[in-house]
Amino acid sequence: MFPITSKINPLVSAEILRVNVVSLIARLAVCVMVIAVFTPPLLALEPIPDKLVVLTFDDSVKSHITVVRPILKKHGFGGTFYITEGFDFKENKESYLTWEEIAFLHRDGFEIGNHTRDHMGCTKKNLSKIKEQLDAINDRCAEYDIPKPTTFAYPGNAFDDGAIPILEEAGIQFARRGGSPEYSYQKDRGKGFGYEPGRDHPLLVPSAGDARPDWTLDDFKRAASMAKEGKIAILQFHGVPEVEHPWVHTPVVRFQEYMQYLKDEGYTVIAMRDLAKYVDPKTQRPDDLWEVISKRKAKLAKEKPTEEE
């Protein structure tokens, strides 16, 4: 505050005003600089191109490092390996990865994702156990200097929507399911749908295809072809080969054929974590996570009689 006088000198008043304005501008400049320094930059999302594919591999299978890794490296592809200590992981090191091998996959540039400690399905009865299951894998990752997983794959493709807040609390950004409930796991031979950001919940991302032992290149092409018009094809594999669970086995020759097709056709092949370059999981989510699933099921129900004729 300036003292009030009976007589105001115009020259003095102008000088006071000038000093105050200069001081205010300087303070505003400092504020802008502080905001610029301490506010992280907003990263613009990249537009989703056609032929964008995510490769995922479940269950910590030994062939992930002996067969899958060299093929992906040959083509310059990304991929996510979903790790569990379920089945006989701890004893059977002929069929399952060691943690040293899992750490090597991380250092080699691949993503390590969470698949629960015991390969536990995220069903309603198991919801109270899911946090512990996630934490166990997170702890093992920390032990081997692997970043805390930010993506998840539902074991056995079983899920209850009650798992979503648990996954969010654990820092999971994207979670992959199978082609169910739109398609039957048993009857429809691994069929699925492309991921539609904004319509599909980021923690219920559908698989476009879940590879089966009797798949041909045409089956694979069908799944990959969903990567268009803003949709992303998430492809699900298990072992290549898969000895312990032959119903999800992929022959080595067939897998080589699939990957060569992606390369020849100019697909962009990424890990699940890389979806964050194209999708904001916090904002691109539906108000009703079941709406798109119900619409797909209704559409399939109308098409089914035609397919059977």
Backbone torsions as a table, in degrees:
resi	resn	phi	psi	omega
1	MET	NA	141.5	177.5
2	PHE	-103.9	143.2	-178.4
3	PRO	-64.3	142.5	178.7
4	ILE	-87.1	125.4	178.8
5	THR	-116.4	159.3	-179.1
6	SER	-70.9	-29.0	179.5
7	LYS	-122.7	130.2	-177.8
8	ILE	-107.8	122.4	176.4
9	ASN	-80.9	118.1	-178.2
10	PRO	-57.1	-37.1	-179.2
11	LEU	-67.5	-40.4	178.3
12	VAL	-65.9	-42.3	180.0
13	SER	-62.3	-41.2	179.0
14	ALA	-64.6	-39.2	-179.5
15	GLU	-68.1	-40.3	177.6
16	ILE	-61.6	-44.0	179.1
17	LEU	-61.3	-43.3	-179.5
18	ARG	-62.3	-44.5	-179.6
19	VAL	-62.5	-42.8	-179.9
20	ASN	-64.1	-41.3	179.2
21	VAL	-64.7	-45.0	179.2
22	VAL	-61.1	-42.2	179.4
23	SER	-63.1	-42.3	179.9
24	LEU	-63.8	-42.8	179.3
25	ILE	-62.3	-41.4	-179.7
26	ALA	-63.5	-41.4	179.8
27	ARG	-66.1	-41.1	178.0
28	LEU	-62.8	-39.1	179.3
29	ALA	-62.9	-40.3	178.2
30	VAL	-63.7	-43.4	179.3
31	CYS	-60.0	-44.2	179.5
32	VAL	-61.9	-41.2	179.1
33	MET	-64.3	-41.3	179.1
34	VAL	-62.9	-44.4	179.0
35	ILE	-61.8	-42.1	-179.1
36	ALA	-64.0	-36.3	-177.7
37	VAL	-74.6	-41.0	-170.8
38	PHE	-99.4	-4.3	176.7
39	THR	-98.4	120.4	179.8
40	PRO	-64.9	145.5	-178.8
41	PRO	-68.0	144.2	176.0
42	LEU	-81.7	120.4	-178.1
43	LEU	-88.5	122.9	178.4
44	ALA	-71.8	137.4	178.0
45	LEU	-72.9	144.3	175.1
46	GLU	-79.3	145.0	175.3
47	PRO	-64.4	144.2	-179.6
48	ILE	-76.0	115.8	-179.9
49	PRO	-82.2	159.5	167.2
50	ASP	-64.1	155.1	177.6
51	LYS	65.5	38.7	173.9
52	LEU	-99.7	118.3	-173.4
53	VAL	-124.5	141.4	173.1
54	VAL	-112.3	128.7	176.5
55	LEU	-101.2	129.0	178.3
56	THR	-129.8	145.0	-176.0
57	PHE	-135.4	119.8	-172.4
58	ASP	-99.5	153.4	160.9
59	ASP	86.2	15.7	171.0
60	SER	59.6	38.1	-173.8
61	VAL	-78.2	140.8	-177.1
62	LYS	-57.1	-35.8	-178.0
63	SER	-66.8	-10.9	175.5
64	HIS	-62.8	-34.6	-179.7
65	ILE	-95.8	-30.0	-176.7
66	THR	-84.5	-29.9	-175.9
67	VAL	-118.1	-53.3	-173.5
68	VAL	-66.0	-48.6	-176.3
69	ARG	-53.1	-54.3	-177.4
70	PRO	-62.1	-31.7	178.7
71	ILE	-69.6	-43.0	178.1
72	LEU	-64.6	-40.7	178.9
73	LYS	-64.0	-39.0	179.1
74	LYS	-56.9	-39.9	-176.0
75	HIS	-95.2	-4.8	-178.1
76	GLY	72.9	32.7	-177.0
77	PHE	-94.3	148.6	169.0
78	GLY	-88.3	172.9	178.4
79	GLY	-178.1	159.4	179.4
80	THR	-120.4	131.3	177.2
81	PHE	-107.3	116.6	-177.1
82	TYR	-92.3	118.1	-168.5
83	ILE	-101.8	132.6	172.7
84	THR	-136.1	154.5	171.5
85	GLU	-105.2	20.8	179.7
86	GLY	-75.4	-173.6	-176.4
87	PHE	57.8	-135.4	176.1
88	ASP	-111.7	44.1	-179.5
89	PHE	-52.4	-43.6	-172.7
90	LYS	-71.9	-29.3	-176.8
91	GLU	-100.6	-34.5	-170.4
92	ASN	-97.4	84.8	-177.6
93	LYS	-88.0	2.4	169.4
94	GLU	-79.3	-30.4	-176.5
95	SER	-104.1	-21.7	-174.7
96	TYR	-123.4	154.1	-179.7
97	LEU	-67.1	153.6	165.8
98	THR	-90.0	164.6	177.5
99	TRP	-68.8	-28.5	175.0
100	GLU	-63.4	-39.1	178.0
101	GLU	-70.1	-37.1	176.8
102	ILE	-62.7	-43.2	177.9
103	ALA	-63.0	-36.6	178.0
104	PHE	-64.0	-41.1	177.4
105	LEU	-60.0	-40.6	176.3
106	HIS	-61.4	-49.5	-178.4
107	ARG	-64.4	-23.3	-179.8
108	ASP	-82.9	1.1	173.9
109	GLY	104.5	-0.5	-179.2
110	PHE	-90.6	158.5	179.0
111	GLU	-88.1	139.9	172.3
112	ILE	-106.5	119.1	-179.2
113	GLY	-110.1	168.4	-176.5
114	ASN	-95.5	132.6	-179.2
115	HIS	-131.2	20.7	-176.7
116	THR	70.1	152.2	-178.3
117	ARG	-61.8	-46.8	-171.6
118	ASP	-106.0	18.4	-174.9
119	HIS	53.7	50.1	-175.0
120	MET	-90.0	124.8	177.3
121	GLY	-64.1	139.9	-178.4
122	CYS	-86.9	58.6	178.1
123	THR	-87.1	168.0	-177.4
124	LYS	-57.3	-41.0	-176.9
125	LYS	-69.8	-19.0	-178.0
126	ASN	-99.0	-1.2	-171.9
127	LEU	-57.3	-36.7	-177.9
128	SER	-68.2	-14.4	-177.1
129	LYS	-102.4	-9.1	-170.7
130	ILE	-66.4	-40.3	179.9
131	LYS	-57.6	-46.6	178.8
132	GLU	-61.0	-39.3	179.6
133	GLN	-64.0	-42.3	178.5
134	LEU	-67.2	-45.6	-178.2
135	ASP	-60.0	-36.3	-178.6
136	ALA	-62.1	-43.2	177.9
137	ILE	-70.4	-40.2	177.6
138	ASN	-58.5	-42.2	-179.7
139	ASP	-64.8	-40.5	179.1
140	ARG	-66.7	-37.9	176.0
141	CYS	-61.2	-45.5	179.5
142	ALA	-60.4	-38.2	180.0
143	GLU	-61.1	-31.1	-177.9
144	TYR	-107.8	21.1	176.5
145	ASP	58.5	37.3	174.6
146	ILE	-103.2	132.1	-179.7
147	PRO	-56.5	149.0	176.6
148	LYS	-58.2	126.3	-178.1
149	PRO	-59.8	140.6	176.2
150	THR	-114.2	0.7	174.8
151	THR	-130.2	160.4	-170.4
152	PHE	-144.2	148.2	171.3
153	ALA	-123.4	130.2	-178.9
154	TYR	-68.2	119.2	179.2
155	PRO	-60.1	132.3	-178.2
156	GLY	64.8	10.3	-177.5
157	ASN	59.0	20.0	179.4
158	ALA	-91.5	133.0	-179.7
159	PHE	-149.1	152.9	168.9
160	ASP	-126.3	140.2	-175.5
161	ASP	-65.8	-11.3	174.0
162	GLY	-67.4	-14.1	177.7
163	ALA	-76.9	-19.6	-173.5
164	ILE	-59.6	-50.1	178.5
165	PRO	-63.8	-28.1	177.9
166	ILE	-68.8	-43.5	177.4
167	LEU	-64.6	-41.8	178.8
168	GLU	-61.1	-42.7	179.4
169	GLU	-63.2	-30.0	179.8
170	ALA	-82.7	-0.1	178.2
171	GLY	85.6	16.3	178.8
172	ILE	-79.1	129.0	-179.7
173	GLN	-95.8	-39.0	179.9
174	PHE	-133.9	139.4	177.7
175	ALA	-133.5	130.7	-176.3
176	ARG	-99.2	131.3	171.6
177	ARG	-106.8	-169.3	177.0
178	GLY	-97.6	-151.5	177.5
179	GLY	-91.6	-5.0	176.6
180	SER	-87.4	145.9	14.3
181	PRO	-92.7	0.9	179.0
182	GLU	-63.8	-45.6	176.9
183	TYR	-109.6	154.2	175.8
184	SER	-77.2	130.4	178.4
185	TYR	-61.3	-40.9	-175.2
186	GLN	-79.7	-40.8	-169.7
187	LYS	-91.9	-26.8	-168.0
188	ASP	-101.4	12.6	168.1
189	ARG	53.8	43.5	173.0
190	GLY	79.6	18.6	177.5
191	LYS	-72.1	155.4	178.3
192	GLY	-160.8	-161.7	-177.6
193	PHE	-129.8	155.5	173.3
194	GLY	-70.4	148.8	177.4
195	TYR	-74.4	125.6	179.5
196	GLU	-112.8	94.6	-179.7
197	PRO	-55.7	134.0	-177.3
198	GLY	97.0	-32.9	176.3
199	ARG	-98.6	-43.1	174.0
200	ASP	-88.1	138.6	175.2
201	HIS	-68.9	137.6	-178.7
202	PRO	-62.9	-15.8	176.2
203	LEU	-103.1	14.6	172.2
204	LEU	-141.7	51.8	-177.6
205	VAL	-74.8	123.9	-177.9
206	PRO	-77.6	150.9	170.0
207	SER	-81.8	134.4	173.8
208	ALA	-75.7	-25.2	178.0
209	GLY	-161.3	140.7	177.8
210	ASP	-120.3	98.8	-167.7
211	ALA	-58.1	136.4	179.4
212	ARG	-120.5	160.1	-175.9
213	PRO	-62.7	-25.5	-178.7
214	ASP	-96.2	9.2	177.0
215	TRP	-64.0	145.5	171.1
216	THR	-109.8	177.6	177.0
217	LEU	-60.5	-33.0	178.9
218	ASP	-64.0	-38.2	176.4
219	ASP	-62.2	-43.3	179.8
220	PHE	-65.1	-42.7	179.4
221	LYS	-60.3	-39.5	179.3
222	ARG	-58.2	-44.7	-179.5
223	ALA	-67.2	-47.4	-177.1
224	ALA	-65.5	-31.9	-176.0
225	SER	-66.4	-11.4	178.5
226	MET	-73.9	-10.2	-179.5
227	ALA	-80.5	77.3	-179.6
228	LYS	-160.8	161.0	175.1
229	GLU	53.5	44.7	176.6
230	GLY	85.5	-0.5	178.3
231	LYS	-98.1	152.7	-179.2
232	ILE	-121.5	133.7	-179.3
233	ALA	-93.4	113.8	175.7
234	ILE	-96.7	118.6	-175.5
235	LEU	-107.6	131.0	-174.1
236	GLN	-110.8	125.2	175.2
237	PHE	-126.4	163.2	170.2
238	HIS	-117.9	-121.8	-179.5
239	GLY	-83.4	150.5	177.9
240	VAL	-132.8	77.0	5.1
241	PRO	-83.8	172.4	177.5
242	GLU	-118.4	99.9	-174.0
243	VAL	-79.3	-44.4	-172.7
244	GLU	-75.0	-28.4	-177.3
245	HIS	-131.1	78.6	-171.5
246	PRO	-63.9	-18.3	-179.7
247	TRP	-72.0	-12.9	174.4
248	VAL	-120.3	22.7	179.3
249	HIS	-70.2	140.8	170.8
250	THR	-121.1	120.8	178.3
251	PRO	-62.7	144.9	-177.7
252	VAL	-58.7	-46.3	-178.6
253	VAL	-60.9	-39.9	179.8
254	ARG	-66.8	-42.4	179.4
255	PHE	-62.1	-41.6	176.7
256	GLN	-59.2	-40.3	179.1
257	GLU	-64.0	-43.0	179.4
258	TYR	-61.5	-46.9	-176.5
259	MET	-68.2	-36.0	177.5
260	GLN	-64.9	-37.3	177.6
261	TYR	-61.6	-45.7	178.5
262	LEU	-60.0	-41.9	-179.8
263	LYS	-65.3	-48.9	-176.6
264	ASP	-64.1	-32.6	-176.3
265	GLU	-91.5	3.3	173.7
266	GLY	75.5	31.1	177.0
267	TYR	-73.3	147.1	169.6
268	THR	-92.6	121.0	-171.2
269	VAL	-118.0	117.1	-171.2
270	ILE	-128.2	171.9	171.8
271	ALA	-86.6	164.4	-178.8
272	MET	-61.0	-38.8	-179.1
273	ARG	-61.0	-27.4	-176.7
274	ASP	-72.8	-8.7	174.1
275	LEU	-58.3	-27.0	-178.9
276	ALA	-63.5	-16.1	175.3
277	LYS	-73.4	-22.7	-173.1
278	TYR	-116.7	-20.0	-172.5
279	VAL	-133.0	134.6	172.3
280	ASP	-94.3	105.8	-175.1
281	PRO	-68.2	-15.9	-179.8
282	LYS	-82.2	-30.0	-175.9
283	THR	-111.2	-30.2	-177.1
284	GLN	-90.4	75.4	-179.9
285	ARG	-147.1	150.1	-176.4
286	PRO	-81.3	156.9	172.8
287	ASP	-68.5	-37.4	179.1
288	ASP	-119.2	106.6	-175.1
289	LEU	-69.2	-17.5	-179.0
290	TRP	-90.2	-11.8	-173.5
291	GLU	-60.3	-51.3	-177.2
292	VAL	-66.0	-34.0	178.1
293	ILE	-65.1	-44.8	180.0
294	SER	-63.6	-40.3	179.8
295	LYS	-66.2	-39.4	177.9
296	ARG	-65.4	-41.6	179.6
297	LYS	-63.7	-39.9	178.9
298	ALA	-65.3	-40.7	178.9
299	LYS	-63.9	-43.3	179.0
300	LEU	-64.9	-37.2	179.4
301	ALA	-63.1	-35.4	177.6
302	LYS	-72.1	-34.1	-177.0
303	GLU	-80.0	-24.3	-171.5
304	LYS	-59.5	-45.5	178.3
305	PRO	-58.3	-36.9	179.7
306	THR	-65.3	-40.1	-179.5
307	GLU	-66.1	-30.2	-176.2
308	GLU	-83.9	-16.9	-179.0
309	GLU	-68.4	NA	NA
